[in-house]
Amino acid sequence: MPIDRIWSYAPDSGHVEGRDLTGYTVVAGDGTIGHVDRQADHHGMRHLVVDTGVWVFGRSVLVPVGLVTDIDPEERRITVDCTRAEVKAAPRFRTDSETMDPAYLTAVGDYYLGLPPRQTSAG
């Protein structure tokens, strides 16, 4: 996946410009990650901030929108092309200011770009 694609929704993801995804459940290939706390687009690097609840000790994670493979508005569910362990191992998200830091966002994008490709099943 080219670097710019990690920050853009795939054409077949079901993304509709302007749709608020706050509160949607985010699901990896092996289970639920959490819920979308907010969407952001800083420096052309679109991403979701996902509240993991108690799963990762109450911390939030940043997920580039290029990982989104399916958005189901009826179920309010987003499917992403990674595993829970891969999300948990991503560069740690500590403060809101990091979502505006190009160096941090680049590190997150590089991490996800380095993961092996897979296909998650939507449904």
N, C-alpha and C positions, 0 to 999 in steps of 0.2 A: 504494500500500500504506500503510495507516495505521501510525503510528509503533509502536504496540504489537504489530502483526503481524510486524514485523521481528525481534522477540525471541521469537516463538512458532512452533513447527512447524506447517506447514499440515496440515489434517486428512487430506489424501490423500498425504502425504509418505512414509508407511510407518513413521513414528516410533512406537515402542513404549516407553512410560514405563518407566524402569528399565534399558533395554538399554544396555550399555556399548559405545560407539562407538569407543573407543580403538583405534588401529591401522587403522581403516577408511581406504581410499583416498578422497580427495576430488577429484572431477572437475568441471571447468567445461565450458561449451559447446564450448571449443576445446582441451581437453586436461587433463591431470592437474595439480592444484595441489600436492598433498602427502598427508600422512597425519595423522589426528586424533591429537594429542598428549594432549589432555584436553578434557573438556566442563565448562562452568561455568554457574552461574546466580547471578549477583550482582545485587542490586537488581532482581530480576525480569527481568533482561536475559540471556536464555539465549544462549550462543554456543559455538562450537568454536574451540579453539586448534589451528591446523594448522601442522605442521612442513613447510616447503617443501623441505627438503633443500638441494641445491646450486642449485636453480632460482632462488631469490631470495637467493643468497649465504648460505644456511644460516639465514635468519631465519624466525621464525614469524609467522603472520598470524592475525588474529581474524576469524571469519566468523559473523555473527548467524544463528541457526537458521532464521529466516524465509526465508532464501535456499535452504534445502534443499527440493528438488523430489522427490527419491526416495532412499530408503534400501533397499539390496539386501543383506540379511543373508547370503545364500548367497555372493555375490561379495565381501562386506565392502566395499561401495562406496557412497559418498554422492554424489549429483549435486546441484550448486548452480546457481542461475539467475544466472550472471554469467560474465565471461570472465577468463582468466588476467591480462590487462593491468589489468582493473578491480580484481582482488584485489591485484596488485602496487602499484597507485596508492592503495590505501586508507591511512588514517592509520596511520603506522608503530607497530608494537607493539614496545616495548623491554623492559619488565620485567613480571614477574608481578603486581606491585601494580597495574598499569594495568587488569587484568581486574576489579579491585574498585573502580575509580575511576568514579563515575557520569558525570563530565564527559567522560572519555575514551570511555566506552561510548556516550554520547550522540553524540559526534562521529563515531564509527564508524557508528552507526545512521543518522545524517543523511547521511553519505557514500553509503551503500548505497541509502537511500531516494531519493537524487537521480539514481540511474542510470536509463537508459531501460529500460522493461519489455521482456521478451523471453520466449520459451518455449524451454527446453532440452529436448532429446529424451532420454528415459530409455531405456536399453536397451543 
